[in-house]
Amino acid sequence: GDARVRGQTGVVSERRGSYPFIDFRLLNNTTLSGEIGTKKKVKRLLSFQRYFHASRLLRGIIPQASLYLLDEDYLGQARHMLSKVGMWDFDIFLFDRLTNGNSLVTLLCHLFNVHGLIHHFQLDMVTLHRFFVMVQEDYHSQNPYHNAVHAADVTQAMHCYLREPKLANFLTPSDIMLGLLAAAAHDVDHPGVNQPFLIKTKHHLASLYQNVSVLENHHWRSTIGMLRESRLLAHLPKEVTQDIEQQLGSLILATDINRQNEFLIRLKSHLDNQDLRLEDAQDRHFMLQIALKCADICNPCRVWDLSKQWSERVCEEFYRQGDLEQKFELEISPLCNQQKDTIPGIQIGFMTYIVEPLFERWAQFTGNTPLSENMLNHLRRNKAKWRSLLHKQHSSSRSNDHSGQVTGSQEQTLNEEESP
């Protein structure tokens, strides 16, 4: 697909992403560019009509002539779900179906209204909606995981975290808007492959960002490009918009998993020294970075049915990358070999080394609120379920062994997978 490349001072160019021998078309089945342009225009028009219809209903205004784009029952269920958008068991998959694939746009319009951001920043509703549609459409729906539904899920989680008393008591409207925008756009135009893949295939984005936070830099620059293109903030003073752009970058770049230890060490130091001063904009921004990091990887902390769906989706995306690497005779990346890397094994490792350390510190920061306790409880239960499934897989592989015995090498492999 087309990859927007933004420069330090603005939109530098529009370049078509391509590897020396691999094109993004292998990842996403695209049609003729003219057809794509037409479809996008129609989709944007319909998206706006859907939102206009829903927003009138949300305000209690019954339209005289229905647009018949969404069934009234679906609209009613979507409105009911929005009334519970702060609940941790919010089902983003159901919400996406009820909004006809417009979960991110619908959620953002609602949250910007709920938080009073439209009034505070004097935002034009049509321009705001147009920007949200641009963001949603810049996600690749073909990605099993890194798509607009993931962005909506992260945004809903961010909304929950922004309401935690320890944080909420200090947040300014700017903090809230930055948090929601960063959550919504943190993975925009994600190609469905990871940074090592872009580096080893010598993709132009890897060269542009010198192999450092390649995807995150691209997500940020793409977001800035869309903000400027939409002119959403054009009425604000230049220094204000520049500050918003830089802070958005700082938040989105914090989601780079390679920087996990850097943020954990800093958070641990603050908590141990009890020196966080949330009256200070710098400390508030740091906790917004932590909140976004939590929101980005909170899937293992959701109820099992939702968590399991996300786990299967992210592993499907890994396996697709592995298949591509195998097809082009590249070394298969860690976690991307469907023959060796099982979903339970991947998830247990992810929970143990990445999720648990971060969420335990987040719970410490919030003061073990009901939400934090709820998330940690789900995390522990989900990890136990994956361990049980892993054990069943191993039992099945043992029973299927032709000799009825597990060989020494198999036993060693199983022990390594079992160990945390």
C-alpha positions in Angstrom: 0.0 0.0 0.0 1.0 3.6 -0.1 3.1 4.7 2.8 3.0 8.4 3.8 6.4 9.7 4.7 6.5 12.9 6.8 9.5 15.0 7.4 10.6 16.9 10.5 9.1 20.2 9.3 6.1 18.8 7.3 5.0 16.4 4.7 8.1 15.6 2.7 6.7 13.3 0.0 4.3 10.5 -0.8 6.3 7.4 -1.6 5.2 3.9 -2.5 6.6 1.4 -0.1 8.7 -1.3 -1.8 11.4 -3.7 -0.9 14.2 -4.6 -3.3 12.1 -7.7 -4.2 9.0 -7.5 -2.0 6.1 -5.1 -2.5 3.5 -4.3 0.1 1.0 -5.7 -2.4 2.1 -9.1 -1.1 0.7 -8.1 2.3 -2.4 -6.4 1.1 -4.4 -7.3 -1.9 -5.0 -4.0 -3.6 -6.9 -3.1 -6.7 -6.3 -0.3 -9.2 -5.5 3.0 -7.5 -8.4 4.7 -9.3 -10.8 2.2 -7.8 -9.3 2.7 -4.4 -9.8 6.5 -4.6 -13.4 6.1 -5.6 -14.1 3.6 -2.9 -12.5 5.8 -0.3 -14.6 8.8 -1.4 -17.8 6.7 -1.2 -16.7 5.2 2.2 -16.0 8.7 3.7 -19.4 10.0 2.5 -21.2 7.0 3.9 -19.2 7.2 7.2 -20.2 10.8 7.6 -23.9 10.1 6.9 -23.8 7.3 9.4 -22.3 9.5 12.1 -24.6 12.4 11.4 -27.6 10.0 11.7 -26.2 8.5 14.9 -25.2 11.8 16.4 -28.8 13.2 15.9 -30.1 10.2 17.7 -27.6 10.5 20.5 -28.8 14.1 21.0 -32.4 12.9 21.1 -33.3 14.3 17.7 -35.4 11.9 15.6 -34.6 12.4 11.9 -37.6 12.9 9.7 -36.1 10.9 6.9 -34.0 7.9 7.8 -30.8 7.3 5.8 -31.3 3.5 6.0 -27.6 3.0 6.2 -27.7 1.3 9.5 -30.5 -0.7 11.0 -32.2 1.2 13.9 -31.7 -1.8 16.2 -28.0 -1.7 15.5 -27.9 2.1 16.2 -29.8 1.5 19.5 -27.4 -1.2 20.6 -24.4 1.0 19.7 -25.8 3.9 21.7 -26.3 1.6 24.6 -22.7 0.4 24.4 -21.4 3.9 24.3 -23.2 4.6 27.6 -20.9 1.9 29.1 -17.7 2.9 27.3 -15.9 3.3 30.6 -16.5 -0.4 31.5 -13.5 -2.7 31.3 -15.5 -5.5 29.7 -16.4 -3.3 26.7 -16.6 -5.6 23.6 -14.9 -3.7 20.8 -15.5 -6.4 18.3 -19.3 -6.2 18.9 -19.2 -2.4 18.8 -17.3 -2.6 15.5 -20.1 -4.8 14.0 -22.8 -2.5 15.4 -21.2 0.6 13.8 -20.6 -1.2 10.5 -16.9 -1.1 10.8 -16.7 2.4 12.0 -15.8 1.7 15.7 -12.8 4.1 15.8 -14.6 7.1 14.2 -17.8 6.6 16.3 -15.8 6.1 19.5 -13.6 9.1 19.0 -16.6 11.4 18.2 -18.3 10.2 21.4 -15.2 10.6 23.6 -14.3 14.0 22.3 -17.8 15.1 23.2 -17.9 13.4 26.6 -14.6 15.0 27.6 -15.7 18.4 26.4 -12.8 18.7 23.9 -14.9 19.9 21.0 -16.1 22.9 23.0 -12.8 23.6 24.8 -10.7 23.7 21.6 -13.5 25.2 19.4 -13.2 22.3 17.0 -15.3 22.2 13.8 -17.4 19.0 14.0 -17.3 18.3 10.3 -13.5 18.8 10.1 -13.0 16.7 13.2 -15.0 13.9 11.8 -13.1 14.1 8.5 -9.9 13.8 10.4 -11.1 10.8 12.3 -12.2 9.1 9.0 -8.8 9.8 7.6 -7.1 8.1 10.6 -9.5 5.1 10.4 -9.0 4.6 6.7 -5.2 4.8 7.0 -5.3 1.5 9.0 -5.1 -1.7 6.9 -8.2 -3.7 7.4 -6.4 -6.7 5.9 -4.1 -6.9 9.0 -5.5 -9.4 11.5 -4.2 -7.4 14.4 -2.8 -4.0 13.6 -6.0 -2.5 12.2 -8.6 0.2 13.1 -10.3 -2.1 15.6 -7.1 -2.5 17.6 -6.8 1.3 17.5 -10.4 1.6 18.8 -9.6 -0.9 21.6 -6.5 1.0 22.7 -8.5 4.2 22.6 -11.2 2.7 24.8 -8.6 1.4 27.3 -6.9 4.9 27.3 -10.3 6.4 28.2 -10.5 4.0 31.2 -7.0 4.9 32.3 -7.6 8.7 32.0 -10.5 8.3 34.5 -8.3 6.7 37.2 -8.5 9.2 40.1 -4.7 9.4 40.6 -4.4 10.7 37.0 -7.8 12.3 36.3 -7.4 14.8 39.2 -4.5 16.5 37.4 -5.3 16.1 33.7 -5.8 19.2 31.5 -8.0 19.2 28.3 -4.7 19.2 26.4 -3.5 16.0 28.2 -6.8 14.3 27.5 -6.9 15.2 23.8 -3.3 14.1 23.4 -3.9 10.8 25.1 -6.9 10.0 22.9 -5.3 11.1 19.7 -2.1 9.2 20.4 -4.1 6.1 21.2 -6.2 6.3 18.1 -3.3 7.0 15.7 -0.4 5.0 17.4 -0.3 2.3 14.8 -1.7 4.2 11.7 -0.6 2.7 8.3 1.0 -0.3 10.0 2.1 -2.7 7.3 1.5 -5.9 9.3 5.2 -6.7 9.6 7.7 -5.7 12.3 10.8 -3.5 12.3 13.3 -6.3 11.8 11.4 -7.3 8.7 11.6 -3.8 7.3 15.3 -3.6 8.1 16.4 -6.9 6.6 14.3 -6.1 3.4 15.9 -2.7 3.2 12.6 -0.9 3.1 12.8 2.8 2.6 11.2 3.6 6.0 14.0 1.7 7.7 16.5 3.9 5.8 14.6 7.1 6.5 14.5 6.5 10.2 17.9 4.9 10.4 16.6 1.6 11.8 15.4 3.3 15.0 11.7 3.1 16.0 10.9 2.8 12.3 7.2 2.0 12.6 6.6 4.4 15.5 8.2 7.3 13.7 6.1 6.5 10.6 2.9 6.3 12.6 3.7 9.7 14.2 4.7 11.4 10.9 1.6 10.0 9.2 -0.6 11.4 12.0 1.0 14.8 11.7 0.5 14.8 7.9 -3.2 14.0 8.4 -3.6 16.7 11.1 -2.2 19.3 8.8 -4.1 18.0 5.7 -7.4 18.2 7.6 -6.5 21.7 9.1 -8.3 20.5 12.3 -6.0 22.7 14.5 -5.4 25.5 12.0 -7.3 28.0 14.1 -4.9 27.5 17.1 -1.7 29.5 17.6 1.3 28.0 15.7 3.2 27.4 18.9 0.3 25.4 20.3 0.0 23.2 17.3 3.8 22.6 17.2 3.7 21.6 20.9 0.8 19.2 20.2 2.7 17.6 17.3 5.8 17.1 19.4 3.9 15.6 22.3 2.0 13.3 20.0 5.4 12.1 18.7 6.7 11.5 22.2 3.6 9.5 23.2 3.5 7.4 20.0 7.3 6.7 20.1 6.9 5.4 23.7 5.0 2.4 22.3 8.2 1.0 20.8 8.5 -2.3 22.6 12.3 -2.0 22.3 12.1 0.8 24.9 10.2 -1.2 27.4 13.0 -1.5 30.0 13.8 2.2 29.7 10.3 3.2 30.7 10.0 0.5 33.4 13.2 1.5 35.1 12.2 5.1 35.1 8.7 4.3 36.4 10.1 2.0 39.1 12.5 4.8 40.2 9.6 7.3 40.4 7.4 5.0 42.4 10.2 3.9 44.8 11.3 7.5 45.4 7.7 8.7 45.5 8.7 11.8 43.5 6.0 11.9 40.9 4.5 15.4 40.8 1.5 15.3 38.6 1.1 19.1 38.9 4.2 19.1 36.7 3.4 18.9 33.0 6.6 16.8 32.4 5.5 14.1 35.0 2.0 14.1 33.7 3.3 13.5 30.2 5.4 10.6 31.4 2.4 9.0 33.0 0.5 9.5 29.7 3.3 7.6 28.0 2.9 4.8 30.5 -0.9 4.8 30.2 -0.6 4.5 26.4 2.0 1.7 26.7 -0.5 -0.1 29.0 -3.4 0.5 26.6 -1.4 -0.8 23.7 -0.7 -4.2 25.3 -3.7 -4.6 27.6 -5.2 -7.5 25.6 -4.0 -10.1 28.1 -5.8 -8.1 30.9 -9.2 -8.3 29.2 -11.9 -10.9 29.8 -10.9 -14.3 28.4 -13.2 -14.3 25.3 -11.8 -10.9 24.1 -8.2 -11.6 25.2 -8.2 -14.9 23.3 -9.4 -13.3 20.1 -6.7 -10.7 20.2 -4.1 -13.4 20.9 -5.2 -15.4 17.9 -5.2 -12.3 15.7 -1.7 -11.1 16.7 -0.2 -14.6 16.2 -2.0 -14.9 12.8 -0.2 -11.6 11.8 3.1 -13.1 13.1 2.6 -16.3 11.1 1.8 -14.3 7.9 5.2 -12.5 8.3 6.9 -15.9 8.8 5.2 -17.3 5.6 6.5 -14.3 3.7 10.0 -14.7 5.1 10.0 -18.4 4.2 8.6 -17.6 0.7 11.5 -15.3 0.0 14.1 -17.4 1.7 14.7 -15.0 4.6 15.4 -16.1 8.1 12.1 -16.6 9.9 11.7 -14.0 12.7 11.2 -15.1 16.3 7.5 -15.9 17.1 6.7 -16.1 13.4 7.2 -19.8 12.7 3.8 -21.5 12.9 5.5 -24.9 13.1 7.4 -24.1 16.2 5.9 -21.0 17.9 2.5 -21.9 19.4 -0.1 -19.4 20.4 -0.1 -20.5 24.1 3.7 -20.4 24.2 3.9 -16.9 22.6 1.2 -15.6 25.0 2.8 -17.0 28.2 6.1 -15.5 27.3 4.5 -12.1 26.4 2.5 -12.0 29.7 5.5 -13.0 31.8 8.2 -10.7 30.4 6.3 -7.7 29.0 2.7 -7.4 30.4 3.0 -8.4 34.1 6.0 -6.1 35.0 4.3 -3.1 33.4 0.8 -3.7 34.9 2.1 -4.4 38.3 3.8 -1.0 38.3 0.7 0.6 36.9 -1.4 -0.9 39.7 1.2 0.5 42.2 0.8 3.9 40.6 -3.0 3.9 40.7 -3.1 2.7 44.3 -4.5 -0.7 43.4 -7.9 0.7 42.2 -10.7 -1.7 41.3 -9.8 -1.4 37.6 -6.1 -2.3 38.2 -7.1 -5.2 40.4 -9.6 -6.4 37.8 -6.9 -6.2 35.1 -4.3 -8.2 37.1 -6.9 -10.8 38.0 -7.8 -11.3 34.3 -4.1 -11.4 33.5 -3.5 -14.2 36.0 -6.5 -16.2 34.9 -5.7 -15.9 31.2 -2.1 -16.9 31.8 -3.4 -20.0 33.7 -5.7 -20.9 30.8 -2.9 -20.6 28.2 -0.7 -22.8 30.4 -3.5 -25.3 30.5 -3.8 -25.2 26.7 0.0 -25.5 26.3 -0.1 -28.6 28.6 -2.9 -30.2 26.5 -0.9 -29.5 23.3 2.2 -31.2 24.8 0.1 -34.1 26.0 -1.4 -34.5 22.6 2.0 -34.4 20.9 3.3 -37.0 23.3 0.4 -39.3 22.6 0.8 -38.8 18.8 4.4 -39.8 18.9 4.8 -43.0 16.7 7.0 -44.8 19.2 4.8 -43.8 22.1 7.9 -42.2 23.6 9.1 -38.6 23.7 12.6 -38.4 22.3 15.3 -36.7 24.3 15.4 -33.6 22.0 11.6 -33.4 22.1 11.7 -33.5 25.9 14.3 -30.8 26.0 12.2 -28.6 23.7 9.1 -29.1 25.8 10.9 -28.3 29.0 12.2 -25.1 27.5 8.7 -24.1 26.4 7.3 -24.9 29.8 9.9 -22.8 31.7 9.0 -19.1 32.1 
